[in-house]
Amino acid sequence: MQAPSAVSSAPSLDDVGEQVEAGARATRPGIELLGRFGYAAKGIVYLLVGTLAVQAAVGQGGQTTDQTGALTKIASLPYGKLMLGLVVVGLLGYALWREVEAIMDTEHKGTDLKGVLSRCLYAGIGFIYVGLALSAVQLLMGGGGASSSEKTQGWTAWLMQQPFGIWLVALGGVAIFANGVSQLYRAWKPGLTKDLRLTDVGAENSTLITRIGRAGYSARGIAFMMIGGFLVGAAFHRDPGEAQGLDGILATLAAQPFGPYLLGAVAAGLAAYGAFALVEARYRRMVIS
């Protein structure tokens, strides 16, 4: 008797995709709950980043920090490790939801080039939040997490040592800058809240939520454009030390003429982005069909 070939017994990519989709549908309530918990965790982190920076801008303490710094702040609070553990679960839930969005196309982006790129972006965001969750786990275990600027400079230095690394760094900076422009566009184009179920909140509250979202996405867009610009500058000068993450961007704003005003405006916007994420946790349409 002839043994079955390895090719015939191995599952195809289509089979794997169908199995993932079937598993997601079977666990749909749990995935949607984790996704909402994830939006809430993301919102809390950005609220802390923005609030701490606003306090720094008005001279009431605070600091210019990033998501890792916000996690460190949570860990220092009473019952901080318990709260940080919940945030870890939330961040992993958000990452899981992003991967489900990418695989199952819950946003109906389609399979053309633009749709595939959007879905790849969702998947990439998911991996970023897995990394943030791992940073929180390090803090839970008593370690320290590197800031976003330190991570960015480390990756930039490594990439510059690779073939065509300078060009790759520059290309990455252009992509991040373009993402910032996209977020600015999203802030002001119609339909910012189209994915939210706001029929029961009233017209006045709906308008307020839209304004909060516009402020949040505008500030985040500006921050991403600056991060991308610094990365292009690092490539141009062949100096990885010029690359900056969110904490470095906020510190740069603070050091400019009228720095407290610039920092305060962007920081308030980042806090608004966090508040909008909390609204998404409650009202976002999250449907696995």
Backbone as CSV, one residue per row, in Angstrom:
resi,resn,N_x,N_y,N_z,CA_x,CA_y,CA_z,C_x,C_y,C_z
1,MET,0.858,-1.192,0.000,0.000,0.000,0.000,0.896,1.245,0.000
2,GLN,0.529,2.194,-0.855,1.328,3.404,-0.958,1.013,4.360,0.182
3,ALA,2.043,4.875,0.822,1.855,5.819,1.931,1.339,7.136,1.403
4,PRO,0.453,7.779,2.133,-0.047,9.075,1.686,1.082,10.097,1.648
5,SER,1.060,10.932,0.643,2.132,11.908,0.492,1.983,13.010,1.527
6,ALA,3.132,13.688,1.819,3.111,14.780,2.801,2.301,15.958,2.298
7,VAL,2.309,16.106,0.959,1.604,17.248,0.396,0.112,17.116,0.609
8,SER,-0.417,15.902,0.409,-1.858,15.722,0.536,-2.331,15.802,1.983
9,SER,-1.441,15.476,2.939,-1.860,15.468,4.342,-1.705,16.822,5.010
10,ALA,-0.894,17.693,4.422,-0.661,18.997,5.042,-1.838,19.923,4.776
11,PRO,-2.297,20.653,5.793,-3.411,21.573,5.577,-2.978,22.750,4.713
12,SER,-3.858,23.188,3.853,-3.570,24.344,3.013,-3.790,25.622,3.806
13,LEU,-3.328,26.753,3.228,-3.538,28.042,3.879,-5.025,28.356,3.991
14,ASP,-5.794,27.948,2.971,-7.240,28.169,3.036,-7.856,27.397,4.194
15,ASP,-7.377,26.143,4.398,-7.893,25.340,5.511,-7.580,26.009,6.852
16,VAL,-6.346,26.515,6.980,-5.950,27.179,8.221,-6.816,28.415,8.448
17,GLY,-7.017,29.192,7.388,-7.853,30.381,7.513,-9.270,30.045,7.929
18,GLU,-9.823,28.981,7.345,-11.183,28.585,7.709,-11.254,28.127,9.164
19,GLN,-10.213,27.423,9.618,-10.196,26.965,11.012,-10.123,28.158,11.966
20,VAL,-9.304,29.182,11.617,-9.203,30.378,12.454,-10.544,31.087,12.523
21,GLU,-11.196,31.236,11.355,-12.492,31.916,11.324,-13.543,31.146,12.115
22,ALA,-13.538,29.802,11.979,-14.507,29.004,12.731,-14.279,29.137,14.229
23,GLY,-13.010,29.138,14.640,-12.708,29.308,16.064,-13.120,30.675,16.576
24,ALA,-12.913,31.721,15.746,-13.296,33.066,16.157,-14.807,33.182,16.320
25,ARG,-15.560,32.568,15.399,-17.019,32.629,15.506,-17.508,31.885,16.752
26,ALA,-16.874,30.747,17.034,-17.301,29.949,18.190,-17.050,30.689,19.497
27,THR,-16.007,31.503,19.530,-15.658,32.223,20.771,-15.987,33.712,20.655
28,ARG,-16.919,34.055,19.748,-17.217,35.454,19.445,-17.520,36.305,20.685
29,PRO,-18.408,35.880,21.596,-18.703,36.756,22.744,-17.463,37.079,23.572
30,GLY,-16.620,36.068,23.782,-15.413,36.290,24.569,-14.438,37.219,23.871
31,ILE,-14.289,37.066,22.544,-13.371,37.918,21.796,-13.854,39.360,21.799
32,GLU,-15.153,39.554,21.611,-15.690,40.915,21.611,-15.532,41.564,22.988
33,LEU,-15.739,40.789,24.050,-15.564,41.321,25.400,-14.107,41.714,25.634
34,LEU,-13.180,40.852,25.221,-11.762,41.170,25.359,-11.399,42.403,24.544
35,GLY,-11.997,42.527,23.352,-11.734,43.688,22.526,-12.174,44.974,23.200
36,ARG,-13.356,44.954,23.816,-13.840,46.152,24.511,-12.950,46.463,25.718
37,PHE,-12.560,45.428,26.434,-11.647,45.606,27.559,-10.329,46.190,27.063
38,GLY,-9.931,45.767,25.862,-8.701,46.278,25.269,-8.776,47.750,24.932
39,TYR,-9.900,48.179,24.350,-10.068,49.608,24.069,-10.012,50.413,25.359
40,ALA,-10.599,49.876,26.430,-10.573,50.574,27.715,-9.145,50.691,28.243
41,ALA,-8.367,49.592,28.159,-6.982,49.621,28.630,-6.151,50.619,27.827
42,LYS,-6.332,50.593,26.511,-5.640,51.551,25.646,-6.012,52.980,26.026
43,GLY,-7.293,53.221,26.298,-7.744,54.548,26.676,-7.118,55.025,27.964
44,ILE,-7.039,54.143,28.944,-6.440,54.508,30.237,-4.970,54.885,30.057
45,VAL,-4.248,54.115,29.242,-2.828,54.392,29.019,-2.646,55.770,28.385
46,TYR,-3.416,56.067,27.338,-3.280,57.368,26.678,-3.758,58.518,27.568
47,LEU,-4.787,58.277,28.368,-5.223,59.305,29.313,-4.096,59.660,30.274
48,LEU,-3.384,58.644,30.744,-2.270,58.899,31.660,-1.136,59.643,30.965
49,VAL,-0.793,59.217,29.751,0.276,59.898,29.007,-0.064,61.376,28.842
50,GLY,-1.300,61.644,28.392,-1.714,63.020,28.173,-1.804,63.818,29.454
51,THR,-2.366,63.225,30.498,-2.534,63.940,31.766,-1.188,64.291,32.393
52,LEU,-0.245,63.355,32.380,1.078,63.616,32.942,1.786,64.732,32.173
53,ALA,1.621,64.743,30.847,2.262,65.775,30.042,1.596,67.134,30.252
54,VAL,0.270,67.159,30.416,-0.422,68.416,30.715,0.076,68.977,32.048
55,GLN,0.219,68.115,33.033,0.736,68.564,34.334,2.134,69.151,34.185
56,ALA,2.964,68.525,33.346,4.304,69.060,33.110,4.233,70.416,32.416
57,ALA,3.289,70.574,31.488,3.169,71.822,30.737,2.760,72.990,31.622
58,VAL,1.924,72.728,32.626,1.431,73.820,33.489,2.238,73.934,34.777
59,GLY,3.329,73.159,34.887,4.200,73.264,36.049,3.648,72.655,37.314
60,GLN,2.814,71.618,37.157,2.223,70.953,38.325,2.759,69.532,38.473
61,GLY,4.059,69.374,38.277,4.634,68.032,38.331,4.458,67.344,36.993
62,GLY,4.155,66.075,37.023,3.966,65.352,35.776,5.278,65.117,35.052
63,GLN,5.196,64.580,33.853,6.384,64.287,33.070,5.987,64.042,31.624
64,THR,6.958,64.252,30.734,6.742,63.907,29.328,7.153,62.456,29.151
65,THR,6.200,61.591,28.963,6.473,60.168,28.926,5.696,59.518,27.784
66,ASP,5.759,58.223,27.722,5.083,57.480,26.669,4.239,56.388,27.308
67,GLN,3.825,55.399,26.496,2.960,54.346,27.027,3.662,53.536,28.116
68,THR,4.952,53.256,27.934,5.680,52.497,28.953,5.762,53.288,30.249
69,GLY,5.964,54.604,30.131,5.980,55.453,31.320,4.638,55.457,32.034
70,ALA,3.558,55.433,31.253,2.229,55.371,31.862,2.038,54.062,32.617
71,LEU,2.532,52.972,32.049,2.440,51.674,32.729,3.244,51.690,34.027
72,THR,4.410,52.337,33.997,5.224,52.462,35.204,4.485,53.250,36.275
73,LYS,3.785,54.292,35.844,3.000,55.097,36.782,1.890,54.266,37.408
74,ILE,1.220,53.451,36.605,0.165,52.581,37.137,0.739,51.643,38.191
75,ALA,1.911,51.077,37.892,2.523,50.127,38.820,2.874,50.765,40.153
76,SER,3.109,52.090,40.170,3.510,52.773,41.405,2.321,53.156,42.282
77,LEU,1.101,52.997,41.777,-0.087,53.380,42.528,-0.450,52.317,43.564
78,PRO,-1.250,52.674,44.570,-1.764,51.632,45.468,-2.522,50.574,44.659
79,TYR,-2.297,49.311,44.971,-2.856,48.195,44.197,-2.416,48.264,42.732
80,GLY,-1.240,48.882,42.530,-0.771,49.100,41.171,-0.535,47.820,40.395
81,LYS,0.001,46.799,41.049,0.281,45.562,40.321,-1.009,44.870,39.894
82,LEU,-2.019,44.959,40.732,-3.318,44.397,40.345,-3.871,45.140,39.139
83,MET,-3.820,46.470,39.197,-4.322,47.264,38.071,-3.496,47.019,36.820
84,LEU,-2.186,46.900,36.989,-1.325,46.659,35.832,-1.610,45.288,35.221
85,GLY,-1.900,44.306,36.070,-2.270,42.988,35.557,-3.531,43.052,34.713
86,LEU,-4.514,43.843,35.150,-5.736,44.010,34.364,-5.444,44.716,33.041
87,VAL,-4.533,45.693,33.079,-4.154,46.389,31.855,-3.481,45.428,30.879
88,VAL,-2.654,44.528,31.402,-2.013,43.518,30.537,-3.065,42.701,29.797
89,VAL,-4.067,42.235,30.538,-5.147,41.465,29.912,-5.838,42.309,28.842
90,GLY,-6.087,43.576,29.171,-6.739,44.459,28.220,-5.906,44.676,26.970
91,LEU,-4.616,44.921,27.123,-3.753,45.146,25.961,-3.681,43.914,25.081
92,LEU,-3.622,42.739,25.694,-3.622,41.501,24.905,-4.969,41.310,24.214
93,GLY,-6.058,41.699,24.893,-7.372,41.638,24.273,-7.469,42.558,23.078
94,TYR,-6.897,43.763,23.187,-6.903,44.697,22.066,-6.078,44.138,20.901
95,ALA,-4.914,43.555,21.233,-4.081,42.954,20.193,-4.827,41.819,19.493
96,LEU,-5.524,40.991,20.267,-6.290,39.888,19.685,-7.368,40.415,18.747
97,TRP,-8.077,41.465,19.174,-9.133,42.022,18.334,-8.572,42.557,17.021
98,ARG,-7.411,43.203,17.073,-6.793,43.708,15.857,-6.435,42.574,14.894
99,GLU,-5.958,41.462,15.445,-5.639,40.319,14.578,-6.910,39.731,13.974
100,VAL,-7.978,39.680,14.756,-9.266,39.203,14.226,-9.750,40.130,13.116
101,GLU,-9.604,41.440,13.312,-9.968,42.400,12.263,-9.193,42.125,10.985
102,ALA,-7.899,41.826,11.127,-7.055,41.596,9.958,-7.432,40.300,9.233
103,ILE,-7.651,39.233,10.001,-7.887,37.920,9.387,-9.298,37.804,8.836
104,MET,-10.278,38.276,9.602,-11.674,38.067,9.226,-12.296,39.271,8.522
105,ASP,-11.525,40.331,8.366,-11.980,41.522,7.653,-13.297,42.029,8.214
106,THR,-13.331,42.245,9.534,-14.558,42.721,10.175,-14.919,44.145,9.741
107,GLU,-13.941,44.891,9.219,-14.200,46.247,8.752,-14.544,46.287,7.268
108,HIS,-14.587,45.114,6.633,-14.958,45.003,5.212,-14.042,45.828,4.318
109,LYS,-12.742,45.670,4.525,-11.771,46.387,3.705,-11.576,45.733,2.342
110,GLY,-11.882,44.442,2.253,-11.774,43.756,0.972,-10.406,43.150,0.736
111,THR,-10.207,42.654,-0.471,-8.964,41.945,-0.811,-8.189,42.643,-1.926
112,ASP,-8.577,43.872,-2.275,-7.745,44.612,-3.218,-6.517,45.149,-2.486
113,LEU,-5.637,45.829,-3.209,-4.367,46.252,-2.614,-4.586,47.144,-1.402
114,LYS,-5.485,48.129,-1.514,-5.751,49.039,-0.403,-6.301,48.283,0.801
115,GLY,-7.215,47.334,0.544,-7.790,46.561,1.636,-6.769,45.682,2.330
116,VAL,-5.920,45.032,1.548,-4.889,44.164,2.128,-3.914,44.974,2.965
117,LEU,-3.533,46.161,2.465,-2.621,47.010,3.237,-3.253,47.450,4.554
118,SER,-4.553,47.787,4.509,-5.238,48.174,5.746,-5.263,47.030,6.740
119,ARG,-5.536,45.834,6.250,-5.600,44.675,7.141,-4.224,44.323,7.687
120,CYS,-3.183,44.504,6.873,-1.820,44.296,7.376,-1.482,45.303,8.464
121,LEU,-1.994,46.538,8.304,-1.777,47.552,9.335,-2.432,47.132,10.644
122,TYR,-3.662,46.591,10.561,-4.337,46.102,11.768,-3.485,45.033,12.457
123,ALA,-2.959,44.108,11.646,-2.137,43.034,12.220,-0.887,43.602,12.880
124,GLY,-0.255,44.588,12.220,0.930,45.209,12.787,0.642,45.907,14.099
125,ILE,-0.502,46.604,14.173,-0.896,47.261,15.427,-1.073,46.224,16.532
126,GLY,-1.654,45.084,16.159,-1.820,44.013,17.141,-0.495,43.577,17.735
127,PHE,0.521,43.398,16.888,1.836,42.984,17.378,2.472,44.068,18.248
128,ILE,2.242,45.340,17.896,2.776,46.432,18.712,2.200,46.372,20.126
129,TYR,0.908,46.084,20.220,0.279,46.046,21.545,0.652,44.776,22.315
130,VAL,1.009,43.720,21.614,1.587,42.563,22.310,2.902,42.979,22.961
131,GLY,3.713,43.743,22.224,4.973,44.235,22.783,4.758,45.126,23.989
132,LEU,3.728,45.983,23.929,3.430,46.850,25.066,2.975,46.025,26.269
133,ALA,2.181,44.988,26.001,1.753,44.102,27.087,2.955,43.400,27.722
134,LEU,3.925,42.999,26.898,5.123,42.351,27.436,5.931,43.320,28.295
135,SER,5.954,44.597,27.900,6.624,45.597,28.735,5.943,45.698,30.096
136,ALA,4.605,45.619,30.101,3.870,45.655,31.364,4.173,44.422,32.208
137,VAL,4.324,43.275,31.550,4.670,42.048,32.279,6.046,42.192,32.925
138,GLN,6.991,42.810,32.210,8.314,43.054,32.786,8.216,43.907,34.050
139,LEU,7.364,44.919,34.008,7.174,45.764,35.188,6.560,44.968,36.332
140,LEU,5.627,44.079,36.018,5.028,43.240,37.047,6.058,42.345,37.721
141,MET,7.065,41.943,36.945,8.095,41.043,37.461,9.253,41.802,38.109
142,GLY,9.089,43.136,38.224,10.111,43.925,38.906,11.163,44.506,38.003
143,GLY,11.040,44.300,36.706,12.003,44.856,35.769,11.597,46.246,35.325
144,GLY,12.396,46.823,34.471,12.093,48.140,33.921,11.908,48.039,32.424
145,GLY,11.016,48.829,31.891,10.778,48.823,30.452,11.487,49.988,29.785
146,ALA,12.055,49.748,28.608,12.711,50.813,27.861,11.659,51.780,27.324
147,SER,12.013,53.052,27.240,11.094,54.049,26.696,10.979,53.862,25.190
148,SER,9.980,54.504,24.608,9.787,54.377,23.166,10.961,54.977,22.403
149,SER,11.561,56.052,22.928,12.724,56.637,22.253,13.910,55.673,22.291
150,GLU,14.127,55.039,23.437,15.226,54.066,23.535,15.006,52.899,22.581
151,LYS,13.775,52.409,22.506,13.483,51.314,21.577,13.675,51.758,20.131
152,THR,13.176,52.949,19.804,13.298,53.453,18.439,14.758,53.633,18.053
153,GLN,15.556,54.188,18.946,16.971,54.382,18.653,17.705,53.046,18.515
154,GLY,17.323,52.067,19.345,17.943,50.752,19.249,17.657,50.078,17.914
155,TRP,16.390,50.072,17.513,16.025,49.474,16.228,16.647,50.252,15.067
156,THR,16.702,51.571,15.175,17.296,52.382,14.112,18.774,52.071,13.954
157,ALA,19.493,51.979,15.068,20.922,51.658,15.018,21.149,50.287,14.391
158,TRP,20.319,49.300,14.783,20.464,47.955,14.209,20.175,47.971,12.716
159,LEU,19.115,48.660,12.324,18.718,48.660,10.924,19.744,49.370,10.054
160,MET,20.377,50.416,10.581,21.378,51.142,9.806,22.605,50.288,9.490
161,GLN,22.810,49.234,10.255,23.952,48.358,10.027,23.669,47.298,8.959
162,GLN,22.432,47.212,8.519,22.050,46.220,7.532,22.215,46.784,6.119
163,PRO,22.270,45.889,5.111,22.316,46.383,3.734,21.109,47.260,3.424
164,PHE,21.362,48.392,2.809,20.310,49.367,2.481,19.584,49.863,3.744
165,GLY,20.225,49.734,4.903,19.565,50.082,6.157,19.177,51.546,6.237
166,ILE,20.036,52.438,5.719,19.725,53.868,5.757,18.427,54.136,5.004
167,TRP,18.288,53.510,3.842,17.090,53.700,3.036,15.862,53.103,3.717
168,LEU,16.057,51.974,4.394,14.935,51.359,5.112,14.467,52.240,6.267
169,VAL,15.417,52.854,6.974,15.059,53.766,8.064,14.288,54.958,7.500
170,ALA,14.786,55.513,6.398,14.103,56.653,5.778,12.705,56.262,5.313
171,LEU,12.594,55.072,4.719,11.292,54.606,4.248,10.338,54.412,5.416
172,GLY,10.855,53.873,6.521,10.031,53.720,7.717,9.556,55.064,8.242
173,GLY,10.446,56.056,8.216,10.062,57.396,8.659,8.981,58.001,7.778
174,VAL,9.106,57.806,6.464,8.083,58.315,5.539,6.747,57.630,5.811
175,ALA,6.791,56.303,6.062,5.553,55.560,6.329,4.882,56.052,7.614
176,ILE,5.667,56.294,8.666,5.109,56.779,9.929,4.551,58.190,9.742
177,PHE,5.278,59.027,8.987,4.776,60.377,8.697,3.446,60.306,7.947
178,ALA,3.381,59.400,6.956,2.136,59.240,6.194,1.002,58.764,7.089
179,ASN,1.326,57.896,8.048,0.303,57.440,9.000,-0.215,58.611,9.827
180,GLY,0.688,59.522,10.198,0.255,60.710,10.922,-0.667,61.579,10.090
181,VAL,-0.324,61.757,8.816,-1.194,62.527,7.917,-2.556,61.856,7.804
182,SER,-2.550,60.517,7.717,-3.800,59.770,7.622,-4.664,59.984,8.860
183,GLN,-4.037,60.027,10.033,-4.813,60.240,11.254,-5.364,61.657,11.337
184,LEU,-4.591,62.626,10.842,-5.114,63.991,10.769,-6.312,64.056,9.827
185,TYR,-6.202,63.367,8.701,-7.310,63.340,7.743,-8.534,62.677,8.365
186,ARG,-8.290,61.572,9.086,-9.405,60.884,9.741,-10.071,61.777,10.779
187,ALA,-9.281,62.605,11.444,-9.832,63.479,12.486,-10.882,64.426,11.930
188,TRP,-10.704,64.885,10.699,-11.552,65.955,10.198,-12.456,65.556,9.049
189,LYS,-12.310,64.333,8.554,-13.231,63.917,7.495,-14.562,63.497,8.121
190,PRO,-15.648,63.524,7.359,-16.939,63.081,7.898,-16.891,61.592,8.266
191,GLY,-17.692,61.222,9.229,-17.820,59.810,9.574,-16.848,59.312,10.616
192,LEU,-16.283,60.215,11.410,-15.332,59.784,12.439,-15.964,58.792,13.410
193,THR,-17.232,58.968,13.706,-17.911,58.114,14.691,-18.839,57.092,14.026
194,LYS,-18.625,56.805,12.742,-19.543,55.899,12.034,-19.522,54.485,12.600
195,ASP,-18.436,54.099,13.256,-18.336,52.751,13.816,-18.852,52.676,15.250
196,LEU,-19.422,53.768,15.747,-19.935,53.798,17.115,-21.460,53.801,17.096
197,ARG,-22.055,53.099,18.048,-23.515,53.105,18.212,-23.883,54.239,19.175
198,LEU,-24.200,55.397,18.623,-24.447,56.572,19.449,-25.899,57.020,19.404
199,THR,-26.781,56.147,18.935,-28.189,56.555,18.773,-28.854,56.869,20.102
200,ASP,-28.354,56.295,21.191,-29.009,56.482,22.485,-28.351,57.550,23.366
201,VAL,-27.285,58.187,22.878,-26.575,59.130,23.746,-27.071,60.558,23.567
202,GLY,-27.866,60.825,22.546,-28.372,62.170,22.321,-27.470,62.976,21.410
203,ALA,-28.045,63.953,20.724,-27.308,64.744,19.736,-26.174,65.541,20.380
204,GLU,-26.435,66.107,21.568,-25.412,66.935,22.222,-24.202,66.108,22.623
205,ASN,-24.445,64.952,23.214,-23.331,64.085,23.607,-22.610,63.523,22.383
206,SER,-23.363,63.230,21.337,-22.754,62.734,20.116,-21.805,63.770,19.523
207,THR,-22.217,65.028,19.547,-21.352,66.108,19.058,-20.097,66.240,19.914
208,LEU,-20.266,66.119,21.236,-19.121,66.205,22.144,-18.139,65.069,21.876
209,ILE,-18.647,63.861,21.684,-17.780,62.703,21.408,-17.007,62.922,20.109
210,THR,-17.675,63.476,19.096,-17.000,63.754,17.835,-15.872,64.759,18.034
211,ARG,-16.116,65.796,18.816,-15.080,66.805,19.064,-13.896,66.207,19.817
212,ILE,-14.192,65.346,20.784,-13.109,64.673,21.528,-12.289,63.812,20.574
213,GLY,-12.957,63.080,19.707,-12.253,62.249,18.737,-11.399,63.074,17.792
214,ARG,-11.924,64.209,17.325,-11.161,65.060,16.419,-9.890,65.580,17.100
215,ALA,-10.037,66.022,18.349,-8.867,66.505,19.091,-7.853,65.382,19.286
216,GLY,-8.353,64.193,19.624,-7.459,63.071,19.887,-6.700,62.622,18.658
217,TYR,-7.395,62.428,17.558,-6.719,61.970,16.342,-5.813,63.057,15.768
218,SER,-6.170,64.328,15.950,-5.300,65.407,15.484,-3.972,65.386,16.235
219,ALA,-4.034,65.272,17.566,-2.806,65.250,18.366,-1.961,64.029,18.045
220,ARG,-2.607,62.895,17.906,-1.855,61.675,17.591,-1.244,61.762,16.193
221,GLY,-1.980,62.375,15.265,-1.436,62.564,13.925,-0.203,63.440,13.941
222,ILE,-0.253,64.547,14.698,0.905,65.432,14.806,2.095,64.690,15.408
223,ALA,1.834,63.898,16.461,2.918,63.147,17.103,3.554,62.162,16.131
224,PHE,2.741,61.447,15.354,3.282,60.481,14.396,4.059,61.190,13.289
225,MET,3.573,62.342,12.841,4.298,63.077,11.811,5.667,63.512,12.327
226,MET,5.729,63.932,13.597,7.011,64.322,14.166,7.934,63.127,14.329
227,ILE,7.389,61.985,14.785,8.211,60.776,14.919,8.782,60.384,13.566
228,GLY,7.931,60.399,12.532,8.402,60.068,11.194,9.445,61.049,10.695
229,GLY,9.240,62.351,10.961,10.209,63.352,10.530,11.558,63.166,11.204
230,PHE,11.562,62.880,12.490,12.821,62.636,13.195,13.522,61.390,12.664
231,LEU,12.743,60.381,12.287,13.342,59.157,11.759,13.998,59.416,10.406
232,VAL,13.339,60.199,9.554,13.950,60.576,8.274,15.223,61.383,8.522
233,GLY,15.179,62.290,9.492,16.371,63.059,9.840,17.503,62.176,10.332
234,ALA,17.172,61.161,11.128,18.196,60.228,11.604,18.843,59.492,10.437
235,ALA,18.037,59.113,9.443,18.585,58.448,8.261,19.465,59.399,7.458
236,PHE,19.022,60.633,7.290,19.771,61.614,6.501,21.125,61.909,7.136
237,HIS,21.149,62.019,8.467,22.400,62.331,9.169,23.142,61.078,9.624
238,ARG,22.566,59.918,9.321,23.168,58.629,9.727,23.444,58.603,11.227
239,ASP,22.492,59.112,11.989,22.640,59.207,13.447,21.392,58.640,14.115
240,PRO,21.457,57.389,14.606,20.273,56.792,15.245,19.830,57.538,16.492
241,GLY,20.729,58.327,17.094,20.376,59.089,18.280,19.346,60.173,18.009
242,GLU,19.164,60.529,16.732,18.165,61.548,16.394,16.746,60.989,16.371
243,ALA,16.607,59.670,16.290,15.271,59.062,16.266,14.604,59.259,17.621
244,GLN,13.325,59.499,17.597,12.584,59.760,18.833,11.268,58.976,18.853
245,GLY,10.878,58.566,20.060,9.557,58.003,20.270,8.636,59.067,20.834
246,LEU,7.493,58.634,21.357,6.506,59.590,21.838,7.046,60.439,22.978
247,ASP,7.791,59.838,23.906,8.335,60.615,25.020,9.303,61.683,24.528
248,GLY,10.131,61.340,23.546,11.069,62.311,22.999,10.376,63.443,22.264
249,ILE,9.283,63.113,21.573,8.520,64.136,20.857,7.926,65.144,21.845
250,LEU,7.340,64.645,22.921,6.750,65.542,23.923,7.819,66.415,24.579
251,ALA,8.986,65.834,24.859,10.080,66.617,25.442,10.581,67.673,24.452
252,THR,10.613,67.322,23.171,11.028,68.277,22.140,10.062,69.453,22.072
253,LEU,8.770,69.166,22.130,7.774,70.244,22.122,7.964,71.168,23.321
254,ALA,8.233,70.575,24.474,8.401,71.378,25.690,9.602,72.297,25.599
255,ALA,10.612,71.912,24.818,11.846,72.695,24.725,11.768,73.819,23.697
256,GLN,10.683,73.920,22.937,10.546,74.945,21.910,10.078,76.270,22.517
257,PRO,10.260,77.379,21.758,9.608,78.627,22.180,8.101,78.393,22.320
258,PHE,7.533,78.950,23.361,6.122,78.691,23.688,5.888,77.200,23.960
259,GLY,6.951,76.522,24.433,6.888,75.084,24.657,5.745,74.622,25.537
260,PRO,5.493,75.285,26.680,4.382,74.828,27.525,3.044,74.821,26.796
261,TYR,2.846,75.805,25.900,1.588,75.864,25.163,1.506,74.745,24.118
262,LEU,2.633,74.540,23.398,2.665,73.465,22.410,2.476,72.110,23.082
263,LEU,3.232,71.896,24.161,3.123,70.626,24.879,1.721,70.449,25.439
264,GLY,1.178,71.502,26.040,-0.156,71.396,26.629,-1.212,71.054,25.605
265,ALA,-1.115,71.646,24.404,-2.116,71.390,23.370,-2.050,69.942,22.899
266,VAL,-0.839,69.450,22.599,-0.707,68.072,22.116,-1.038,67.081,23.223
267,ALA,-0.607,67.383,24.449,-0.883,66.483,25.577,-2.377,66.378,25.840
268,ALA,-3.073,67.520,25.794,-4.528,67.492,25.985,-5.191,66.661,24.883
269,GLY,-4.644,66.771,23.665,-5.175,65.960,22.570,-4.954,64.478,22.785
270,LEU,-3.793,64.093,23.307,-3.534,62.676,23.587,-4.463,62.159,24.684
271,ALA,-4.723,63.002,25.682,-5.690,62.621,26.711,-7.080,62.451,26.091
272,ALA,-7.423,63.325,25.138,-8.702,63.211,24.443,-8.762,61.914,23.640
273,TYR,-7.630,61.533,23.046,-7.586,60.258,22.310,-7.879,59.096,23.258
274,GLY,-7.324,59.163,24.465,-7.614,58.136,25.455,-9.078,58.117,25.836
275,ALA,-9.671,59.310,26.011,-11.091,59.381,26.347,-11.950,58.810,25.220
276,PHE,-11.548,59.080,23.974,-12.304,58.551,22.831,-12.214,57.026,22.792
277,ALA,-11.050,56.481,23.152,-10.909,55.024,23.206,-11.831,54.418,24.260
278,LEU,-12.015,55.118,25.373,-12.953,54.645,26.396,-14.390,54.655,25.866
279,VAL,-14.721,55.653,25.069,-16.044,55.680,24.430,-16.168,54.494,23.469
280,GLU,-15.103,54.217,22.725,-15.126,53.078,21.807,-15.337,51.770,22.564
281,ALA,-14.742,51.667,23.747,-14.912,50.451,24.537,-16.379,50.170,24.825
282,ARG,-17.149,51.228,24.977,-18.570,51.072,25.291,-19.454,50.982,24.051
283,TYR,-19.153,51.789,23.037,-20.135,51.961,21.951,-19.669,51.439,20.590
284,ARG,-18.453,50.961,20.463,-17.981,50.532,19.149,-18.726,49.292,18.673
285,ARG,-19.029,49.274,17.376,-19.600,48.068,16.755,-18.496,47.050,16.585
286,MET,-18.636,45.906,17.212,-17.624,44.840,17.123,-18.363,43.559,16.741
287,VAL,-18.416,43.293,15.445,-19.233,42.194,14.946,-18.340,41.212,14.201
288,ILE,-18.351,39.966,14.639,-17.675,38.886,13.935,-18.745,38.111,13.201
289,SER,-18.818,38.288,11.884,-19.887,37.667,11.106,-19.506,36.260,10.661
